[in-house]
Amino acid sequence: MTRKAVLAWSDCVAGRLQPRQLAFALPHAESFSRDNFLEGPANAAALSLIDSWPEWPNRIMLLVGPEGCGKSHLATIWAEAAGARSISAHALTAPAVPGALATGALVVEDLNPQSFDEHALFHLLNLAREDGTFVLVTARLSPVAFEVELRDLRSRLRAVPVVTLMPPDDQLFRALIVKFCADRQMNIDETVVSFLATRIERSFAAARQAVEHLDAEALRLGRPVTRALAAELLRAAD
């Protein structure tokens, strides 16, 4: 769907209708295909792991990286190739483990220290090892940093090989800004990309947030996405 703004007419002033532009948060498509994944030094090791399946060093692997770095995108690519099911770590329960592993491949998304059932995860890791099931776990932090009560689970987690996605370099960061804009069907030029790339935090989450904010404000104000608009928004955020 293309970006749209709908004009709502209101407020009669001196007998004339004044236009007021309303911004609608319309859905936008974000592709999670292999061809749409942006490659760079920051994610080379993780992409190599996905592309090398099933020749993995271990049938259970862990992808670790900051918010928005591409873990879910890579997990989606692998799930399609491996016929894997997917489950959020916080939704995992012990009775659900056998069914989750039924296809022989499973993605466990967003494992974090505060919201997972230790007994369920321990059961999953044990059953996966017994059955030779492939499991790909994504997390923002390495489980080494987790406070895990079950000693055997702590040992199991520390034995899982970790592949880390790093912060983006300059080239990848600029490409991310362009991709996020393209996903939202925003027309931008190099001046906007360069301005954002040199003035916002170099992180995946910051790039996504800046583009979303710029898109929303451009729609709200009925203005094109330009360097001047980006500068105004960043000044207002300081």
C-alpha positions as CSV (number, residue, x, y, z in Angstrom):
1,M,0.0,0.0,0.0
2,T,1.3,3.5,-0.9
3,R,1.7,6.2,1.7
4,K,-1.5,8.2,2.0
5,A,-2.8,11.2,3.9
6,V,-6.4,12.0,4.0
7,L,-7.6,15.6,4.1
8,A,-10.3,16.3,6.7
9,W,-12.1,19.5,6.2
10,S,-13.1,21.4,9.4
11,D,-13.2,24.7,11.1
12,C,-15.2,27.3,9.2
13,V,-13.3,30.6,9.3
14,A,-14.8,33.7,7.6
15,G,-17.1,31.4,5.6
16,R,-14.3,29.4,4.2
17,L,-13.3,25.8,4.9
18,Q,-9.7,25.3,6.1
19,P,-8.0,22.1,5.3
20,R,-6.4,20.1,8.1
21,Q,-4.2,17.1,7.2
22,L,-4.5,14.0,9.3
23,A,-1.8,11.3,9.3
24,F,-3.0,7.8,9.4
25,A,-0.7,5.0,10.6
26,L,-1.1,2.7,7.6
27,P,0.5,-0.8,7.5
28,H,3.7,-1.2,5.5
29,A,5.3,-4.3,4.2
30,E,8.7,-5.3,5.4
31,S,10.2,-8.2,3.6
32,F,12.0,-11.0,5.5
33,S,13.3,-12.8,2.4
34,R,16.9,-13.8,2.0
35,D,17.3,-11.3,-0.9
36,N,16.1,-8.5,1.3
37,F,18.7,-9.1,4.0
38,L,21.4,-6.4,4.1
39,E,24.8,-7.9,4.4
40,G,27.8,-6.4,6.1
41,P,30.7,-7.1,8.4
42,A,28.5,-6.7,11.4
43,N,26.3,-9.7,10.5
44,A,28.6,-11.7,8.3
45,A,29.1,-14.5,10.8
46,A,25.4,-14.8,11.5
47,L,24.5,-14.9,7.9
48,S,27.2,-17.5,7.2
49,L,25.6,-19.7,9.9
50,I,22.2,-19.5,8.3
51,D,23.5,-20.2,4.8
52,S,25.6,-23.1,6.0
53,W,22.7,-25.1,7.5
54,P,22.5,-28.0,8.0
55,E,26.3,-28.1,8.3
56,W,26.3,-26.4,11.8
57,P,28.9,-26.9,14.4
58,N,26.1,-27.8,16.8
59,R,22.4,-28.6,16.3
60,I,21.5,-26.0,18.9
61,M,22.8,-22.5,18.0
62,L,22.3,-19.0,19.6
63,L,22.1,-15.7,17.7
64,V,22.9,-12.7,20.0
65,G,22.6,-9.1,19.1
66,P,21.0,-5.7,19.9
67,E,17.4,-4.8,19.1
68,G,16.7,-4.6,15.4
69,C,20.0,-6.0,14.3
70,G,18.4,-8.7,12.1
71,K,18.0,-11.7,14.4
72,S,14.4,-12.3,13.5
73,H,15.0,-11.7,9.8
74,L,17.8,-14.4,9.9
75,A,15.6,-16.7,11.9
76,T,12.8,-16.3,9.4
77,I,15.1,-17.2,6.5
78,W,16.3,-20.3,8.3
79,A,12.8,-21.3,9.4
80,E,11.7,-21.3,5.8
81,A,14.7,-23.3,4.7
82,A,14.5,-25.8,7.5
83,G,10.8,-26.1,7.8
84,A,11.0,-24.9,11.4
85,R,8.3,-23.9,13.7
86,S,8.7,-20.7,15.8
87,I,7.8,-19.9,19.4
88,S,8.6,-16.9,21.7
89,A,10.7,-17.9,24.6
90,H,8.2,-16.4,27.1
91,A,5.5,-18.6,25.7
92,L,7.4,-21.9,26.0
93,T,5.9,-24.4,28.5
94,A,7.1,-27.9,29.3
95,P,3.9,-29.6,27.9
96,A,4.4,-27.8,24.6
97,V,8.0,-28.9,24.1
98,P,7.4,-32.2,22.2
99,G,4.9,-30.5,19.8
100,A,7.3,-27.6,19.2
101,L,10.1,-29.9,18.2
102,A,7.8,-32.1,16.0
103,T,9.1,-30.9,12.7
104,G,12.8,-31.5,13.6
105,A,13.6,-27.7,13.6
106,L,12.6,-24.9,15.9
107,V,13.2,-21.2,16.3
108,V,13.0,-19.9,19.9
109,E,12.7,-16.1,19.7
110,D,13.8,-13.4,22.2
111,L,15.2,-15.3,25.1
112,N,15.8,-12.8,27.9
113,P,16.6,-13.2,31.6
114,Q,13.3,-12.1,33.0
115,S,10.6,-14.0,31.0
116,F,11.2,-17.7,30.4
117,D,10.3,-20.9,32.1
118,E,13.6,-22.5,33.2
119,H,12.2,-26.0,33.4
120,A,10.5,-25.7,30.0
121,L,13.8,-24.5,28.4
122,F,15.8,-27.3,30.1
123,H,13.3,-29.9,28.9
124,L,13.5,-28.4,25.3
125,L,17.3,-28.5,25.2
126,N,17.5,-32.0,26.5
127,L,14.8,-33.4,24.2
128,A,16.3,-31.6,21.2
129,R,19.7,-33.1,21.9
130,E,18.2,-36.6,22.3
131,D,16.2,-36.3,19.1
132,G,18.9,-34.5,17.0
133,T,16.6,-31.6,16.5
134,F,17.9,-28.3,15.1
135,V,17.1,-25.3,17.3
136,L,18.0,-21.7,16.7
137,V,17.6,-19.4,19.7
138,T,17.7,-15.6,19.4
139,A,18.5,-13.2,22.3
140,R,19.8,-9.7,23.0
141,L,22.3,-10.9,25.6
142,S,24.4,-14.0,25.9
143,P,23.0,-16.5,28.4
144,V,26.3,-16.2,30.3
145,A,24.8,-13.0,31.7
146,F,21.6,-14.6,32.8
147,E,20.8,-15.4,36.4
148,V,19.6,-19.0,36.1
149,E,18.6,-20.9,39.1
150,L,18.7,-24.4,37.6
151,R,22.4,-25.4,37.6
152,D,22.0,-28.0,34.8
153,L,20.2,-25.4,32.6
154,R,23.0,-22.9,33.2
155,S,25.5,-25.5,32.1
156,R,23.4,-26.4,29.0
157,L,23.1,-22.7,28.0
158,R,26.8,-22.1,28.4
159,A,27.5,-25.0,26.1
160,V,25.5,-23.6,23.2
161,P,27.7,-22.0,20.6
162,V,27.0,-18.2,20.3
163,V,27.1,-16.2,17.1
164,T,27.1,-12.4,17.7
165,L,25.7,-9.7,15.5
166,M,27.8,-6.5,15.9
167,P,26.7,-2.8,15.6
168,P,26.5,-1.7,12.0
169,D,29.5,0.0,10.2
170,D,28.9,3.2,8.3
171,Q,28.0,1.5,5.0
172,L,25.5,-0.9,6.6
173,F,24.1,1.9,8.7
174,R,23.3,4.1,5.7
175,A,21.9,1.1,3.9
176,L,19.6,0.4,6.8
177,I,18.2,3.9,6.7
178,V,17.5,3.5,3.0
179,K,15.9,0.1,3.6
180,F,13.6,1.4,6.4
181,C,12.6,4.3,4.2
182,A,11.9,2.0,1.3
183,D,9.8,-0.3,3.5
184,R,7.6,2.7,4.3
185,Q,7.6,3.8,0.6
186,M,9.3,7.1,1.6
187,N,11.0,9.1,-1.2
188,I,14.4,10.4,0.1
189,D,17.7,11.5,-1.3
190,E,21.3,11.2,-0.3
191,T,21.2,14.4,1.7
192,V,18.6,13.0,4.1
193,V,20.5,9.7,4.5
194,S,23.8,11.5,5.1
195,F,22.2,13.9,7.6
196,L,20.6,11.1,9.7
197,A,23.7,8.8,9.5
198,T,25.9,11.4,11.0
199,R,23.5,12.7,13.7
200,I,21.7,9.8,15.3
201,E,23.0,7.0,17.4
202,R,24.6,4.3,15.3
203,S,22.3,1.5,16.2
204,F,19.6,-0.5,14.4
205,A,16.9,0.6,16.8
206,A,17.8,4.3,16.4
207,A,17.7,4.1,12.6
208,R,14.3,2.5,12.6
209,Q,12.9,5.0,15.2
210,A,14.3,8.0,13.3
211,V,12.7,6.9,10.0
212,E,9.4,6.1,11.7
213,H,9.3,9.5,13.3
214,L,10.3,11.3,10.1
215,D,7.6,9.5,8.2
216,A,4.9,10.2,10.8
217,E,5.8,13.9,10.9
218,A,6.0,14.3,7.2
219,L,2.5,12.9,6.9
220,R,1.2,14.9,9.8
221,L,2.6,18.2,8.4
222,G,1.9,17.4,4.8
223,R,5.5,18.0,3.8
224,P,8.0,16.1,1.8
225,V,10.8,14.2,3.5
226,T,13.8,16.5,3.3
227,R,17.0,17.3,5.1
228,A,15.3,20.5,6.5
229,L,12.5,18.5,8.0
230,A,14.9,15.9,9.5
231,A,16.9,18.8,11.0
232,E,13.8,20.3,12.5
233,L,12.8,17.1,14.1
234,L,16.2,16.4,15.6
235,R,16.4,19.9,17.0
236,A,13.0,19.4,18.6
237,A,14.1,16.2,20.2
238,D,17.2,17.7,21.8
